[in-house]
Amino acid sequence: MRNLLKAAIKLIERLERVTVIVAFSVMVAVIALNVLLRYVFHCSLIWGQDVALICFMWTTFLGASIGAKRRMLIRVDSLLRFMSPRAARFVQLFIDLTIACFLVLLFKAGLDLVIFNLPSTIPSMVHVSMSVYSTSILVATVFMIPHYVSDIVAAIKSLASHTNSSQDETR
């Protein structure tokens, strides 16, 4: 069961990376093509800006998800360096709890936005729902929340084990 879960996580991570690479490549290609068409042929793709924006949103949110898993997002940790290891673990736990709460709120707002935009279509792409923009928020938060929850659980276990071991040492 555990191997199956690890395989599923690896598959999701690979799917995230591939989606980011494809979305970024499509975005660059569509923008380049639109610039070429506009300045050389004096016409442009009617749907080019919308496709580029959709790709940008998916690249941004899935990229944030990948960065969160790798702990590569921008953070200010200089204060943590001056704390004791135990205090730093408490502060990091507080930070992770705050981020997890924010992600839950972001998921709720994203879900409301998807539902609100579901009946609307993108003007330049008649059969595509406006919710395709905000779905990237939902997908990214669904991928990020379990990561932060597992970090929170690990931090609590670490703090509990250090508390138990320090109590054993004082006896």
C-alpha positions as CSV (number, residue, x, y, z in Angstrom):
1,M,0.0,0.0,0.0
2,R,2.8,2.4,0.9
3,N,4.6,1.7,-2.3
4,L,1.4,2.3,-4.3
5,L,1.1,5.7,-2.5
6,K,4.7,6.6,-3.3
7,A,4.2,5.6,-6.9
8,A,1.1,7.8,-7.1
9,I,2.9,10.8,-5.6
10,K,5.8,10.4,-8.0
11,L,3.3,10.2,-10.9
12,I,1.5,13.4,-9.7
13,E,4.9,15.2,-9.4
14,R,5.9,14.1,-12.9
15,L,2.6,15.2,-14.2
16,E,3.0,18.6,-12.6
17,R,6.5,19.1,-14.1
18,V,5.4,18.0,-17.5
19,T,2.3,20.2,-17.4
20,V,4.5,23.2,-16.3
21,I,7.0,22.6,-19.1
22,V,4.2,22.1,-21.8
23,A,2.2,25.1,-20.6
24,F,5.3,27.4,-20.5
25,S,6.4,26.2,-24.0
26,V,2.9,26.8,-25.4
27,M,2.8,30.2,-23.8
28,V,6.1,31.2,-25.3
29,A,5.3,29.8,-28.7
30,V,1.9,31.5,-28.9
31,I,3.3,34.9,-27.8
32,A,6.2,34.6,-30.3
33,L,3.8,33.6,-33.1
34,N,1.4,36.5,-32.2
35,V,4.3,39.0,-32.3
36,L,5.5,37.6,-35.6
37,L,2.0,37.8,-37.1
38,R,1.3,41.2,-35.7
39,Y,4.5,42.9,-36.8
40,V,5.3,41.0,-40.0
41,F,1.8,40.2,-41.4
42,H,-0.2,42.9,-39.6
43,C,-2.7,40.5,-38.2
44,S,-2.9,38.5,-35.0
45,L,-4.4,35.4,-33.4
46,I,-7.8,36.3,-31.9
47,W,-7.3,33.6,-29.2
48,G,-3.6,34.1,-28.6
49,Q,-3.7,36.3,-25.6
50,D,-6.3,34.1,-23.9
51,V,-4.2,30.9,-24.5
52,A,-1.1,32.6,-23.2
53,L,-2.9,33.8,-20.1
54,I,-4.3,30.4,-19.3
55,C,-0.8,28.8,-19.8
56,F,0.7,31.6,-17.6
57,M,-1.8,30.9,-14.8
58,W,-1.2,27.1,-14.9
59,T,2.6,27.6,-15.0
60,T,2.5,30.0,-12.1
61,F,0.3,27.9,-9.8
62,L,1.7,24.5,-10.6
63,G,5.2,26.0,-10.4
64,A,4.4,27.3,-6.9
65,S,3.2,23.8,-6.0
66,I,6.5,22.3,-7.2
67,G,8.5,25.0,-5.3
68,A,6.5,24.4,-2.1
69,K,7.3,20.6,-2.2
70,R,11.0,21.3,-2.7
71,R,11.0,24.1,-0.1
72,M,12.3,26.5,-2.8
73,L,9.8,29.3,-2.4
74,I,11.0,32.6,-1.2
75,R,11.1,32.8,2.6
76,V,12.8,34.8,5.3
77,D,14.6,32.4,7.5
78,S,17.3,34.7,8.9
79,L,15.4,35.0,12.2
80,L,15.3,31.2,12.5
81,R,19.1,31.0,12.3
82,F,19.4,33.0,15.5
83,M,17.0,30.8,17.5
84,S,17.6,27.6,19.3
85,P,16.7,24.5,17.2
86,R,13.6,23.8,19.3
87,A,12.3,27.4,19.1
88,A,13.0,27.4,15.3
89,R,11.0,24.2,15.0
90,F,8.1,25.9,16.8
91,V,8.3,28.9,14.6
92,Q,8.5,26.8,11.4
93,L,5.4,24.8,12.7
94,F,3.5,28.1,13.1
95,I,4.6,29.2,9.6
96,D,3.5,25.9,8.1
97,L,0.1,26.0,9.9
98,T,-0.4,29.6,8.7
99,I,0.4,28.6,5.1
100,A,-1.9,25.5,5.3
101,C,-4.8,27.7,6.6
102,F,-4.2,30.2,3.8
103,L,-4.2,27.4,1.2
104,V,-7.5,26.1,2.5
105,L,-9.0,29.6,2.2
106,L,-7.4,29.9,-1.3
107,F,-9.0,26.5,-2.2
108,K,-12.4,27.8,-1.1
109,A,-12.1,31.0,-3.0
110,G,-10.9,29.2,-6.1
111,L,-13.8,26.8,-5.9
112,D,-16.2,29.7,-5.6
113,L,-14.6,31.3,-8.6
114,V,-14.7,28.1,-10.7
115,I,-18.4,27.7,-9.9
116,F,-19.1,31.3,-10.6
117,N,-17.3,31.3,-14.0
118,L,-18.6,27.9,-15.1
119,P,-21.5,29.1,-17.2
120,S,-19.4,31.9,-18.9
121,T,-17.3,31.2,-21.9
122,I,-14.1,32.9,-23.1
123,P,-15.2,35.3,-25.9
124,S,-12.3,34.3,-28.3
125,M,-12.8,30.6,-27.6
126,V,-16.6,30.1,-27.6
127,H,-16.7,26.5,-26.2
128,V,-14.1,27.0,-23.4
129,S,-15.4,28.0,-20.0
130,M,-14.0,30.9,-18.1
131,S,-13.4,28.5,-15.2
132,V,-10.3,27.1,-17.0
133,Y,-8.5,30.2,-15.6
134,S,-9.3,29.6,-12.0
135,T,-9.1,25.8,-12.1
136,S,-5.3,26.1,-11.8
137,I,-5.8,27.6,-8.3
138,L,-7.8,24.5,-7.2
139,V,-5.3,22.0,-8.7
140,A,-2.3,23.7,-7.2
141,T,-3.8,24.0,-3.7
142,V,-4.9,20.4,-3.8
143,F,-1.3,19.5,-4.6
144,M,0.2,21.8,-1.9
145,I,-2.1,21.2,1.1
146,P,-1.1,17.5,1.6
147,H,2.6,18.6,1.5
148,Y,2.2,21.2,4.2
149,V,0.0,18.8,6.3
150,S,2.7,16.2,6.2
151,D,5.3,18.8,7.2
152,I,3.1,19.8,10.1
153,V,2.6,16.2,11.2
154,A,6.4,15.6,11.0
155,A,7.1,18.8,12.9
156,I,4.7,17.8,15.7
157,K,6.2,14.4,15.9
158,S,9.7,15.9,16.0
159,L,8.8,18.3,18.8
160,A,7.0,15.5,20.7
161,S,10.0,13.1,20.4
162,H,12.4,15.9,21.6
163,T,10.1,16.7,24.5
164,N,9.9,13.0,25.5
165,S,13.7,12.5,25.2
166,S,14.4,15.6,27.2
167,Q,12.0,14.5,29.9
168,D,13.7,11.1,30.0
169,E,17.1,12.8,30.4
170,T,16.0,14.8,33.4
171,R,14.7,11.7,35.3
